[in-house]
Amino acid sequence: MPFIEVTDSGPPHEIRQRATGTMTDGLCRAFAIKPEIVTCYYNSAPDYSYGHAGKHGKNAETFRIFIKIHAFPRDAPAKGEAARLITAAVTEAYGTDAKNVIVYFIDRAPEDAFHAGFPSA
C-alpha cells in the first residue's frame, strides 16, 4: 500500500514503463514513502469502451486518463502535491494535456488493508 490504478487507452509498453517510474517517484516524494511499497495497475479502455460528453469511441473529442490512488489517509497538502506530480508524470509520459488527466484519492483505513492475510494496522 499504496497503489496507483490507471485507466488508459492501452498505449505502448514504453509509455506505461515511463509513467510507472515517474508516477511512483511523485507519489513517494509527496507522501514521504519508499518506492518498494508502491504498486501500479493498468486497465485498458480501448476507444470502443469509452465515452465522453455523450459521444462514444472515436467520436469522443477527449480521452481522459483516470488515476486512482488507493492509500492510507493523507492531508490535503500531501494529496495536492501528489496530484500535481502524478499529473505532470502522466502528461509527459503519454504526451497529453493536463486537463485530460484526472486523479482521485481513495483513502483506506489501515485496519481495512491486509497483506498476506494479516492486517496492516
Backbone atoms as SQL, in Angstrom:
CREATE TABLE atoms (id INTEGER PRIMARY KEY, chain TEXT, resi INTEGER, resn TEXT, atom TEXT, x REAL, y REAL, z REAL);
INSERT INTO atoms VALUES
  (1, 'A', 1, 'MET', 'N', 0.863, -1.162, 0.000),
  (2, 'A', 1, 'MET', 'CA', 0.000, 0.000, 0.000),
  (3, 'A', 1, 'MET', 'C', 0.897, 1.207, 0.000),
  (4, 'A', 2, 'PRO', 'N', 0.704, 2.161, -0.778),
  (5, 'A', 2, 'PRO', 'CA', -0.436, 2.454, -1.636),
  (6, 'A', 2, 'PRO', 'C', -0.297, 1.840, -3.026),
  (7, 'A', 3, 'PHE', 'N', -1.411, 1.920, -3.789),
  (8, 'A', 3, 'PHE', 'CA', -1.282, 1.528, -5.172),
  (9, 'A', 3, 'PHE', 'C', -1.969, 2.542, -6.070),
  (10, 'A', 4, 'ILE', 'N', -1.421, 2.626, -7.280),
  (11, 'A', 4, 'ILE', 'CA', -1.896, 3.559, -8.288),
  (12, 'A', 4, 'ILE', 'C', -2.612, 2.736, -9.352),
  (13, 'A', 5, 'GLU', 'N', -3.863, 3.067, -9.593),
  (14, 'A', 5, 'GLU', 'CA', -4.668, 2.374, -10.596),
  (15, 'A', 5, 'GLU', 'C', -4.899, 3.337, -11.766),
  (16, 'A', 6, 'VAL', 'N', -4.491, 2.936, -12.951),
  (17, 'A', 6, 'VAL', 'CA', -4.570, 3.789, -14.135),
  (18, 'A', 6, 'VAL', 'C', -5.517, 3.163, -15.152),
  (19, 'A', 7, 'THR', 'N', -6.461, 3.963, -15.646),
  (20, 'A', 7, 'THR', 'CA', -7.289, 3.535, -16.767),
  (21, 'A', 7, 'THR', 'C', -6.893, 4.403, -17.949),
  (22, 'A', 8, 'ASP', 'N', -6.351, 3.748, -18.966),
  (23, 'A', 8, 'ASP', 'CA', -5.879, 4.445, -20.154),
  (24, 'A', 8, 'ASP', 'C', -6.370, 3.710, -21.398),
  (25, 'A', 9, 'SER', 'N', -5.860, 4.100, -22.563),
  (26, 'A', 9, 'SER', 'CA', -6.322, 3.504, -23.821),
  (27, 'A', 9, 'SER', 'C', -5.486, 2.309, -24.268),
  (28, 'A', 10, 'GLY', 'N', -4.590, 1.818, -23.405),
  (29, 'A', 10, 'GLY', 'CA', -3.746, 0.689, -23.777),
  (30, 'A', 10, 'GLY', 'C', -2.592, 1.104, -24.663),
  (31, 'A', 11, 'PRO', 'N', -1.797, 2.085, -24.219),
  (32, 'A', 11, 'PRO', 'CA', -0.693, 2.581, -25.049),
  (33, 'A', 11, 'PRO', 'C', 0.469, 1.591, -25.120),
  (34, 'A', 12, 'PRO', 'N', 1.481, 1.903, -25.909),
  (35, 'A', 12, 'PRO', 'CA', 2.661, 1.039, -25.976),
  (36, 'A', 12, 'PRO', 'C', 3.341, 0.869, -24.612),
  (37, 'A', 13, 'HIS', 'N', 4.017, -0.246, -24.487),
  (38, 'A', 13, 'HIS', 'CA', 4.708, -0.613, -23.247),
  (39, 'A', 13, 'HIS', 'C', 5.603, 0.513, -22.716),
  (40, 'A', 14, 'GLU', 'N', 6.309, 1.183, -23.605),
  (41, 'A', 14, 'GLU', 'CA', 7.264, 2.213, -23.192),
  (42, 'A', 14, 'GLU', 'C', 6.585, 3.370, -22.467),
  (43, 'A', 15, 'ILE', 'N', 5.380, 3.714, -22.865),
  (44, 'A', 15, 'ILE', 'CA', 4.652, 4.804, -22.200),
  (45, 'A', 15, 'ILE', 'C', 4.313, 4.408, -20.776),
  (46, 'A', 16, 'ARG', 'N', 3.780, 3.211, -20.612),
  (47, 'A', 16, 'ARG', 'CA', 3.445, 2.760, -19.256),
  (48, 'A', 16, 'ARG', 'C', 4.699, 2.583, -18.405),
  (49, 'A', 17, 'GLN', 'N', 5.769, 2.134, -19.009),
  (50, 'A', 17, 'GLN', 'CA', 7.021, 1.964, -18.267),
  (51, 'A', 17, 'GLN', 'C', 7.503, 3.310, -17.731),
  (52, 'A', 18, 'ARG', 'N', 7.490, 4.327, -18.591),
  (53, 'A', 18, 'ARG', 'CA', 7.905, 5.672, -18.178),
  (54, 'A', 18, 'ARG', 'C', 6.952, 6.225, -17.110),
  (55, 'A', 19, 'ALA', 'N', 5.654, 6.052, -17.319),
  (56, 'A', 19, 'ALA', 'CA', 4.659, 6.538, -16.363),
  (57, 'A', 19, 'ALA', 'C', 4.811, 5.865, -15.006),
  (58, 'A', 20, 'THR', 'N', 5.076, 4.566, -15.008),
  (59, 'A', 20, 'THR', 'CA', 5.235, 3.845, -13.733),
  (60, 'A', 20, 'THR', 'C', 6.350, 4.454, -12.899),
  (61, 'A', 21, 'GLY', 'N', 7.493, 4.690, -13.517),
  (62, 'A', 21, 'GLY', 'CA', 8.622, 5.259, -12.788),
  (63, 'A', 21, 'GLY', 'C', 8.355, 6.654, -12.277),
  (64, 'A', 22, 'THR', 'N', 7.813, 7.519, -13.139),
  (65, 'A', 22, 'THR', 'CA', 7.630, 8.912, -12.730),
  (66, 'A', 22, 'THR', 'C', 6.446, 9.096, -11.789),
  (67, 'A', 23, 'MET', 'N', 5.374, 8.308, -11.957),
  (68, 'A', 23, 'MET', 'CA', 4.266, 8.393, -11.002),
  (69, 'A', 23, 'MET', 'C', 4.702, 7.904, -9.629),
  (70, 'A', 24, 'THR', 'N', 5.443, 6.798, -9.591),
  (71, 'A', 24, 'THR', 'CA', 5.936, 6.269, -8.319),
  (72, 'A', 24, 'THR', 'C', 6.827, 7.295, -7.639),
  (73, 'A', 25, 'ASP', 'N', 7.745, 7.908, -8.387),
  (74, 'A', 25, 'ASP', 'CA', 8.615, 8.935, -7.814),
  (75, 'A', 25, 'ASP', 'C', 7.804, 10.085, -7.232),
  (76, 'A', 26, 'GLY', 'N', 6.813, 10.543, -7.967),
  (77, 'A', 26, 'GLY', 'CA', 5.989, 11.649, -7.492),
  (78, 'A', 26, 'GLY', 'C', 5.222, 11.312, -6.235),
  (79, 'A', 27, 'LEU', 'N', 4.620, 10.132, -6.199),
  (80, 'A', 27, 'LEU', 'CA', 3.864, 9.733, -5.015),
  (81, 'A', 27, 'LEU', 'C', 4.783, 9.587, -3.808),
  (82, 'A', 28, 'CYS', 'N', 5.951, 9.024, -4.023),
  (83, 'A', 28, 'CYS', 'CA', 6.909, 8.860, -2.922),
  (84, 'A', 28, 'CYS', 'C', 7.361, 10.206, -2.376),
  (85, 'A', 29, 'ARG', 'N', 7.613, 11.156, -3.258),
  (86, 'A', 29, 'ARG', 'CA', 8.007, 12.497, -2.808),
  (87, 'A', 29, 'ARG', 'C', 6.889, 13.159, -2.009),
  (88, 'A', 30, 'ALA', 'N', 5.679, 13.092, -2.521),
  (89, 'A', 30, 'ALA', 'CA', 4.552, 13.764, -1.872),
  (90, 'A', 30, 'ALA', 'C', 4.168, 13.123, -0.544),
  (91, 'A', 31, 'PHE', 'N', 4.250, 11.795, -0.470),
  (92, 'A', 31, 'PHE', 'CA', 3.809, 11.082, 0.734),
  (93, 'A', 31, 'PHE', 'C', 4.961, 10.679, 1.648),
  (94, 'A', 32, 'ALA', 'N', 6.196, 11.000, 1.259),
  (95, 'A', 32, 'ALA', 'CA', 7.388, 10.641, 2.043),
  (96, 'A', 32, 'ALA', 'C', 7.409, 9.136, 2.342),
  (97, 'A', 33, 'ILE', 'N', 7.299, 8.346, 1.268),
  (98, 'A', 33, 'ILE', 'CA', 7.308, 6.886, 1.379),
  (99, 'A', 33, 'ILE', 'C', 8.365, 6.327, 0.441),
  (100, 'A', 34, 'LYS', 'N', 8.644, 5.047, 0.592),
  (101, 'A', 34, 'LYS', 'CA', 9.637, 4.370, -0.238),
  (102, 'A', 34, 'LYS', 'C', 8.963, 3.714, -1.446),
  (103, 'A', 35, 'PRO', 'N', 9.661, 3.664, -2.573),
  (104, 'A', 35, 'PRO', 'CA', 9.053, 3.072, -3.775),
  (105, 'A', 35, 'PRO', 'C', 8.748, 1.577, -3.634),
  (106, 'A', 36, 'GLU', 'N', 9.396, 0.904, -2.724),
  (107, 'A', 36, 'GLU', 'CA', 9.180, -0.539, -2.552),
  (108, 'A', 36, 'GLU', 'C', 7.753, -0.886, -2.136),
  (109, 'A', 37, 'ILE', 'N', 6.998, 0.094, -1.649),
  (110, 'A', 37, 'ILE', 'CA', 5.635, -0.206, -1.203),
  (111, 'A', 37, 'ILE', 'C', 4.570, 0.276, -2.197),
  (112, 'A', 38, 'VAL', 'N', 4.984, 0.839, -3.324),
  (113, 'A', 38, 'VAL', 'CA', 4.044, 1.380, -4.309),
  (114, 'A', 38, 'VAL', 'C', 3.892, 0.391, -5.473),
  (115, 'A', 39, 'THR', 'N', 2.652, 0.127, -5.850),
  (116, 'A', 39, 'THR', 'CA', 2.343, -0.744, -6.977),
  (117, 'A', 39, 'THR', 'C', 1.467, 0.012, -7.958),
  (118, 'A', 40, 'CYS', 'N', 1.684, -0.191, -9.254),
  (119, 'A', 40, 'CYS', 'CA', 0.858, 0.406, -10.301),
  (120, 'A', 40, 'CYS', 'C', 0.102, -0.695, -11.030),
  (121, 'A', 41, 'TYR', 'N', -1.181, -0.468, -11.257),
  (122, 'A', 41, 'TYR', 'CA', -2.017, -1.379, -12.041),
  (123, 'A', 41, 'TYR', 'C', -2.595, -0.601, -13.211),
  (124, 'A', 42, 'TYR', 'N', -2.611, -1.203, -14.380),
  (125, 'A', 42, 'TYR', 'CA', -3.140, -0.561, -15.583),
  (126, 'A', 42, 'TYR', 'C', -4.352, -1.314, -16.097),
  (127, 'A', 43, 'ASN', 'N', -5.390, -0.565, -16.398),
  (128, 'A', 43, 'ASN', 'CA', -6.592, -1.083, -17.031),
  (129, 'A', 43, 'ASN', 'C', -6.742, -0.376, -18.368),
  (130, 'A', 44, 'SER', 'N', -6.977, -1.122, -19.428),
  (131, 'A', 44, 'SER', 'CA', -7.130, -0.525, -20.743),
  (132, 'A', 44, 'SER', 'C', -8.601, -0.338, -21.082),
  (133, 'A', 45, 'ALA', 'N', -8.900, 0.822, -21.644),
  (134, 'A', 45, 'ALA', 'CA', -10.230, 1.117, -22.160),
  (135, 'A', 45, 'ALA', 'C', -10.069, 1.536, -23.611),
  (136, 'A', 46, 'PRO', 'N', -10.089, 0.576, -24.529),
  (137, 'A', 46, 'PRO', 'CA', -9.955, 0.927, -25.940),
  (138, 'A', 46, 'PRO', 'C', -11.076, 1.884, -26.361),
  (139, 'A', 47, 'ASP', 'N', -10.937, 2.510, -27.517),
  (140, 'A', 47, 'ASP', 'CA', -11.898, 3.544, -27.915),
  (141, 'A', 47, 'ASP', 'C', -13.347, 3.053, -27.917),
  (142, 'A', 48, 'TYR', 'N', -13.587, 1.772, -28.198),
  (143, 'A', 48, 'TYR', 'CA', -14.965, 1.276, -28.176),
  (144, 'A', 48, 'TYR', 'C', -15.492, 1.045, -26.758),
  (145, 'A', 49, 'SER', 'N', -14.637, 1.254, -25.746),
  (146, 'A', 49, 'SER', 'CA', -15.031, 1.082, -24.340),
  (147, 'A', 49, 'SER', 'C', -15.046, 2.415, -23.602),
  (148, 'A', 50, 'TYR', 'N', -15.151, 3.497, -24.334),
  (149, 'A', 50, 'TYR', 'CA', -15.034, 4.808, -23.720),
  (150, 'A', 50, 'TYR', 'C', -16.034, 5.771, -24.345),
  (151, 'A', 51, 'GLY', 'N', -16.588, 6.629, -23.514),
  (152, 'A', 51, 'GLY', 'CA', -17.445, 7.699, -23.992),
  (153, 'A', 51, 'GLY', 'C', -17.209, 8.936, -23.153),
  (154, 'A', 52, 'HIS', 'N', -17.376, 10.089, -23.760),
  (155, 'A', 52, 'HIS', 'CA', -17.220, 11.357, -23.031),
  (156, 'A', 52, 'HIS', 'C', -18.145, 12.398, -23.651),
  (157, 'A', 53, 'ALA', 'N', -18.795, 13.152, -22.806),
  (158, 'A', 53, 'ALA', 'CA', -19.690, 14.234, -23.229),
  (159, 'A', 53, 'ALA', 'C', -20.776, 13.727, -24.190),
  (160, 'A', 54, 'GLY', 'N', -21.261, 12.518, -23.936),
  (161, 'A', 54, 'GLY', 'CA', -22.331, 11.955, -24.740),
  (162, 'A', 54, 'GLY', 'C', -21.891, 11.373, -26.062),
  (163, 'A', 55, 'LYS', 'N', -20.569, 11.352, -26.305),
  (164, 'A', 55, 'LYS', 'CA', -20.056, 10.802, -27.552),
  (165, 'A', 55, 'LYS', 'C', -19.245, 9.555, -27.239),
  (166, 'A', 56, 'HIS', 'N', -19.382, 8.550, -28.094),
  (167, 'A', 56, 'HIS', 'CA', -18.759, 7.260, -27.835),
  (168, 'A', 56, 'HIS', 'C', -17.583, 7.004, -28.767),
  (169, 'A', 57, 'GLY', 'N', -16.599, 6.288, -28.216),
  (170, 'A', 57, 'GLY', 'CA', -15.485, 5.799, -29.020),
  (171, 'A', 57, 'GLY', 'C', -14.690, 6.892, -29.702),
  (172, 'A', 58, 'LYS', 'N', -14.379, 6.669, -30.957),
  (173, 'A', 58, 'LYS', 'CA', -13.561, 7.633, -31.703),
  (174, 'A', 58, 'LYS', 'C', -14.275, 8.962, -31.919),
  (175, 'A', 59, 'ASN', 'N', -15.585, 8.995, -31.677),
  (176, 'A', 59, 'ASN', 'CA', -16.332, 10.247, -31.795),
  (177, 'A', 59, 'ASN', 'C', -16.147, 11.150, -30.581),
  (178, 'A', 60, 'ALA', 'N', -15.654, 10.582, -29.484),
  (179, 'A', 60, 'ALA', 'CA', -15.414, 11.394, -28.290),
  (180, 'A', 60, 'ALA', 'C', -14.260, 12.349, -28.578),
  (181, 'A', 61, 'GLU', 'N', -14.453, 13.610, -28.242),
  (182, 'A', 61, 'GLU', 'CA', -13.428, 14.608, -28.529),
  (183, 'A', 61, 'GLU', 'C', -12.199, 14.448, -27.640),
  (184, 'A', 62, 'THR', 'N', -12.396, 13.899, -26.470),
  (185, 'A', 62, 'THR', 'CA', -11.332, 13.816, -25.478),
  (186, 'A', 62, 'THR', 'C', -11.262, 12.411, -24.911),
  (187, 'A', 63, 'PHE', 'N', -10.050, 11.909, -24.726),
  (188, 'A', 63, 'PHE', 'CA', -9.865, 10.668, -23.982),
  (189, 'A', 63, 'PHE', 'C', -9.163, 11.029, -22.693),
  (190, 'A', 64, 'ARG', 'N', -9.850, 10.859, -21.591),
  (191, 'A', 64, 'ARG', 'CA', -9.283, 11.168, -20.290),
  (192, 'A', 64, 'ARG', 'C', -8.580, 9.940, -19.728),
  (193, 'A', 65, 'ILE', 'N', -7.504, 10.190, -19.005),
  (194, 'A', 65, 'ILE', 'CA', -6.774, 9.142, -18.304),
  (195, 'A', 65, 'ILE', 'C', -7.126, 9.282, -16.832),
  (196, 'A', 66, 'PHE', 'N', -7.695, 8.227, -16.264),
  (197, 'A', 66, 'PHE', 'CA', -8.127, 8.269, -14.873),
  (198, 'A', 66, 'PHE', 'C', -7.096, 7.589, -13.992),
  (199, 'A', 67, 'ILE', 'N', -6.736, 8.263, -12.916),
  (200, 'A', 67, 'ILE', 'CA', -5.761, 7.760, -11.954),
  (201, 'A', 67, 'ILE', 'C', -6.463, 7.693, -10.604),
  (202, 'A', 68, 'LYS', 'N', -6.433, 6.530, -9.981),
  (203, 'A', 68, 'LYS', 'CA', -6.958, 6.371, -8.614),
  (204, 'A', 68, 'LYS', 'C', -5.791, 6.011, -7.710),
  (205, 'A', 69, 'ILE', 'N', -5.658, 6.742, -6.634),
  (206, 'A', 69, 'ILE', 'CA', -4.617, 6.472, -5.641),
  (207, 'A', 69, 'ILE', 'C', -5.294, 5.846, -4.437),
  (208, 'A', 70, 'HIS', 'N', -5.057, 4.568, -4.226),
  (209, 'A', 70, 'HIS', 'CA', -5.584, 3.862, -3.058),
  (210, 'A', 70, 'HIS', 'C', -4.484, 3.907, -1.996),
  (211, 'A', 71, 'ALA', 'N', -4.756, 4.564, -0.869),
  (212, 'A', 71, 'ALA', 'CA', -3.701, 4.739, 0.137),
  (213, 'A', 71, 'ALA', 'C', -4.317, 5.014, 1.502),
  (214, 'A', 72, 'PHE', 'N', -3.473, 4.910, 2.506),
  (215, 'A', 72, 'PHE', 'CA', -3.884, 5.332, 3.839),
  (216, 'A', 72, 'PHE', 'C', -4.101, 6.843, 3.787),
  (217, 'A', 73, 'PRO', 'N', -4.995, 7.376, 4.614),
  (218, 'A', 73, 'PRO', 'CA', -5.326, 8.802, 4.544),
  (219, 'A', 73, 'PRO', 'C', -4.104, 9.719, 4.692),
  (220, 'A', 74, 'ARG', 'N', -4.098, 10.771, 3.889),
  (221, 'A', 74, 'ARG', 'CA', -3.091, 11.823, 3.945),
  (222, 'A', 74, 'ARG', 'C', -3.823, 13.162, 4.000),
  (223, 'A', 75, 'ASP', 'N', -3.118, 14.203, 4.429),
  (224, 'A', 75, 'ASP', 'CA', -3.749, 15.516, 4.480),
  (225, 'A', 75, 'ASP', 'C', -3.855, 16.125, 3.082),
  (226, 'A', 76, 'ALA', 'N', -4.653, 17.181, 2.974),
  (227, 'A', 76, 'ALA', 'CA', -4.914, 17.812, 1.681),
  (228, 'A', 76, 'ALA', 'C', -3.645, 18.331, 1.006),
  (229, 'A', 77, 'PRO', 'N', -2.695, 18.952, 1.738),
  (230, 'A', 77, 'PRO', 'CA', -1.480, 19.397, 1.047),
  (231, 'A', 77, 'PRO', 'C', -0.678, 18.243, 0.423),
  (232, 'A', 78, 'ALA', 'N', -0.586, 17.112, 1.102),
  (233, 'A', 78, 'ALA', 'CA', 0.139, 15.956, 0.548),
  (234, 'A', 78, 'ALA', 'C', -0.583, 15.420, -0.682),
  (235, 'A', 79, 'LYS', 'N', -1.906, 15.349, -0.626),
  (236, 'A', 79, 'LYS', 'CA', -2.669, 14.886, -1.786),
  (237, 'A', 79, 'LYS', 'C', -2.527, 15.860, -2.956),
  (238, 'A', 80, 'GLY', 'N', -2.555, 17.140, -2.665),
  (239, 'A', 80, 'GLY', 'CA', -2.393, 18.134, -3.722),
  (240, 'A', 80, 'GLY', 'C', -1.047, 18.025, -4.407),
  (241, 'A', 81, 'GLU', 'N', 0.009, 17.832, -3.626),
  (242, 'A', 81, 'GLU', 'CA', 1.349, 17.665, -4.192),
  (243, 'A', 81, 'GLU', 'C', 1.421, 16.375, -5.009),
  (244, 'A', 82, 'ALA', 'N', 0.843, 15.303, -4.488),
  (245, 'A', 82, 'ALA', 'CA', 0.832, 14.035, -5.221),
  (246, 'A', 82, 'ALA', 'C', 0.075, 14.187, -6.538),
  (247, 'A', 83, 'ALA', 'N', -1.073, 14.832, -6.511),
  (248, 'A', 83, 'ALA', 'CA', -1.860, 15.022, -7.733),
  (249, 'A', 83, 'ALA', 'C', -1.080, 15.847, -8.755),
  (250, 'A', 84, 'ARG', 'N', -0.401, 16.884, -8.309),
  (251, 'A', 84, 'ARG', 'CA', 0.376, 17.728, -9.213),
  (252, 'A', 84, 'ARG', 'C', 1.507, 16.936, -9.860),
  (253, 'A', 85, 'LEU', 'N', 2.258, 16.190, -9.038),
  (254, 'A', 85, 'LEU', 'CA', 3.392, 15.424, -9.553),
  (255, 'A', 85, 'LEU', 'C', 2.959, 14.277, -10.459),
  (256, 'A', 86, 'ILE', 'N', 1.882, 13.599, -10.095),
  (257, 'A', 86, 'ILE', 'CA', 1.388, 12.491, -10.913),
  (258, 'A', 86, 'ILE', 'C', 0.809, 13.011, -12.232),
  (259, 'A', 87, 'THR', 'N', 0.096, 14.124, -12.175),
  (260, 'A', 87, 'THR', 'CA', -0.423, 14.721, -13.411),
  (261, 'A', 87, 'THR', 'C', 0.719, 15.088, -14.346),
  (262, 'A', 88, 'ALA', 'N', 1.766, 15.684, -13.810),
  (263, 'A', 88, 'ALA', 'CA', 2.930, 16.043, -14.634),
  (264, 'A', 88, 'ALA', 'C', 3.579, 14.796, -15.223),
  (265, 'A', 89, 'ALA', 'N', 3.684, 13.736, -14.428),
  (266, 'A', 89, 'ALA', 'CA', 4.295, 12.488, -14.899),
  (267, 'A', 89, 'ALA', 'C', 3.482, 11.881, -16.039),
  (268, 'A', 90, 'VAL', 'N', 2.174, 11.833, -15.880),
  (269, 'A', 90, 'VAL', 'CA', 1.304, 11.235, -16.899),
  (270, 'A', 90, 'VAL', 'C', 1.274, 12.102, -18.158),
  (271, 'A', 91, 'THR', 'N', 1.219, 13.403, -17.970),
  (272, 'A', 91, 'THR', 'CA', 1.215, 14.323, -19.109),
  (273, 'A', 91, 'THR', 'C', 2.456, 14.125, -19.969),
  (274, 'A', 92, 'GLU', 'N', 3.595, 14.004, -19.321),
  (275, 'A', 92, 'GLU', 'CA', 4.840, 13.811, -20.061),
  (276, 'A', 92, 'GLU', 'C', 4.911, 12.427, -20.702),
  (277, 'A', 93, 'ALA', 'N', 4.582, 11.395, -19.945),
  (278, 'A', 93, 'ALA', 'CA', 4.702, 10.025, -20.465),
  (279, 'A', 93, 'ALA', 'C', 3.748, 9.766, -21.628),
  (280, 'A', 94, 'TYR', 'N', 2.520, 10.258, -21.519),
  (281, 'A', 94, 'TYR', 'CA', 1.506, 9.978, -22.530),
  (282, 'A', 94, 'TYR', 'C', 1.441, 11.038, -23.633),
  (283, 'A', 95, 'GLY', 'N', 2.094, 12.174, -23.414),
  (284, 'A', 95, 'GLY', 'CA', 2.029, 13.241, -24.402),
  (285, 'A', 95, 'GLY', 'C', 0.638, 13.836, -24.507),
  (286, 'A', 96, 'THR', 'N', -0.046, 13.981, -23.378),
  (287, 'A', 96, 'THR', 'CA', -1.402, 14.529, -23.367),
  (288, 'A', 96, 'THR', 'C', -1.423, 15.825, -22.581),
  (289, 'A', 97, 'ASP', 'N', -2.509, 16.517, -22.642),
  (290, 'A', 97, 'ASP', 'CA', -2.702, 17.761, -21.912),
  (291, 'A', 97, 'ASP', 'C', -3.130, 17.454, -20.472),
  (292, 'A', 98, 'ALA', 'N', -2.692, 18.258, -19.535),
  (293, 'A', 98, 'ALA', 'CA', -3.014, 18.033, -18.116),
  (294, 'A', 98, 'ALA', 'C', -4.516, 17.990, -17.866),
  (295, 'A', 99, 'LYS', 'N', -5.301, 18.705, -18.669),
  (296, 'A', 99, 'LYS', 'CA', -6.759, 18.705, -18.464),
  (297, 'A', 99, 'LYS', 'C', -7.371, 17.329, -18.731),
  (298, 'A', 100, 'ASN', 'N', -6.624, 16.447, -19.384),
  (299, 'A', 100, 'ASN', 'CA', -7.114, 15.100, -19.669),
  (300, 'A', 100, 'ASN', 'C', -6.692, 14.070, -18.631),
  (301, 'A', 101, 'VAL', 'N', -6.035, 14.516, -17.573),
  (302, 'A', 101, 'VAL', 'CA', -5.582, 13.616, -16.505),
  (303, 'A', 101, 'VAL', 'C', -6.407, 13.915, -15.261),
  (304, 'A', 102, 'ILE', 'N', -7.116, 12.906, -14.794),
  (305, 'A', 102, 'ILE', 'CA', -7.991, 13.051, -13.633),
  (306, 'A', 102, 'ILE', 'C', -7.447, 12.161, -12.518),
  (307, 'A', 103, 'VAL', 'N', -7.234, 12.731, -11.330),
  (308, 'A', 103, 'VAL', 'CA', -6.675, 11.985, -10.196),
  (309, 'A', 103, 'VAL', 'C', -7.708, 11.961, -9.067),
  (310, 'A', 104, 'TYR', 'N', -7.996, 10.767, -8.576),
  (311, 'A', 104, 'TYR', 'CA', -8.882, 10.576, -7.435),
  (312, 'A', 104, 'TYR', 'C', -8.114, 9.888, -6.319),
  (313, 'A', 105, 'PHE', 'N', -8.361, 10.303, -5.097),
  (314, 'A', 105, 'PHE', 'CA', -7.757, 9.651, -3.933),
  (315, 'A', 105, 'PHE', 'C', -8.832, 8.832, -3.243),
  (316, 'A', 106, 'ILE', 'N', -8.518, 7.577, -3.007),
  (317, 'A', 106, 'ILE', 'CA', -9.429, 6.668, -2.326),
  (318, 'A', 106, 'ILE', 'C', -8.738, 6.242, -1.045),
  (319, 'A', 107, 'ASP', 'N', -9.126, 6.895, 0.040),
  (320, 'A', 107, 'ASP', 'CA', -8.489, 6.622, 1.325),
  (321, 'A', 107, 'ASP', 'C', -8.929, 5.268, 1.870),
  (322, 'A', 108, 'ARG', 'N', -7.964, 4.562, 2.413),
  (323, 'A', 108, 'ARG', 'CA', -8.196, 3.267, 3.041),
  (324, 'A', 108, 'ARG', 'C', -7.681, 3.345, 4.470),
  (325, 'A', 109, 'ALA', 'N', -8.490, 2.997, 5.421),
  (326, 'A', 109, 'ALA', 'CA', -8.030, 2.953, 6.808),
  (327, 'A', 109, 'ALA', 'C', -7.046, 1.797, 6.959),
  (328, 'A', 110, 'PRO', 'N', -5.991, 1.975, 7.723),
  (329, 'A', 110, 'PRO', 'CA', -5.014, 0.887, 7.888),
  (330, 'A', 110, 'PRO', 'C', -5.653, -0.434, 8.323),
  (331, 'A', 111, 'GLU', 'N', -6.706, -0.349, 9.139),
  (332, 'A', 111, 'GLU', 'CA', -7.340, -1.587, 9.602),
  (333, 'A', 111, 'GLU', 'C', -8.174, -2.268, 8.515),
  (334, 'A', 112, 'ASP', 'N', -8.339, -1.607, 7.370),
  (335, 'A', 112, 'ASP', 'CA', -9.064, -2.197, 6.251),
  (336, 'A', 112, 'ASP', 'C', -8.145, -2.803, 5.197),
  (337, 'A', 113, 'ALA', 'N', -6.837, -2.743, 5.424),
  (338, 'A', 113, 'ALA', 'CA', -5.883, -3.281, 4.452),
  (339, 'A', 113, 'ALA', 'C', -5.153, -4.487, 5.068),
  (340, 'A', 114, 'PHE', 'N', -5.098, -5.556, 4.303),
  (341, 'A', 114, 'PHE', 'CA', -4.439, -6.782, 4.746),
  (342, 'A', 114, 'PHE', 'C', -3.398, -7.189, 3.719),
  (343, 'A', 115, 'HIS', 'N', -2.233, -7.561, 4.179),
  (344, 'A', 115, 'HIS', 'CA', -1.154, -8.039, 3.300),
  (345, 'A', 115, 'HIS', 'C', -0.820, -9.462, 3.728),
  (346, 'A', 116, 'ALA', 'N', -0.876, -10.377, 2.788),
  (347, 'A', 116, 'ALA', 'CA', -0.621, -11.794, 3.059),
  (348, 'A', 116, 'ALA', 'C', -1.550, -12.331, 4.143),
  (349, 'A', 117, 'GLY', 'N', -2.760, -11.756, 4.195),
  (350, 'A', 117, 'GLY', 'CA', -3.767, -12.194, 5.162),
  (351, 'A', 117, 'GLY', 'C', -3.651, -11.568, 6.536),
  (352, 'A', 118, 'PHE', 'N', -2.728, -10.635, 6.700),
  (353, 'A', 118, 'PHE', 'CA', -2.522, -10.002, 8.008),
  (354, 'A', 118, 'PHE', 'C', -2.827, -8.511, 7.936),
  (355, 'A', 119, 'PRO', 'N', -3.438, -7.961, 8.992),
  (356, 'A', 119, 'PRO', 'CA', -3.787, -6.536, 8.960),
  (357, 'A', 119, 'PRO', 'C', -2.548, -5.653, 8.930),
  (358, 'A', 120, 'SER', 'N', -2.691, -4.528, 8.219),
  (359, 'A', 120, 'SER', 'CA', -1.589, -3.566, 8.125),
  (360, 'A', 120, 'SER', 'C', -1.494, -2.693, 9.355),
  (361, 'A', 121, 'ALA', 'N', -2.583, -2.576, 10.089),
  (362, 'A', 121, 'ALA', 'CA', -2.605, -1.704, 11.279),
  (363, 'A', 121, 'ALA', 'C', -1.919, -2.349, 12.452);
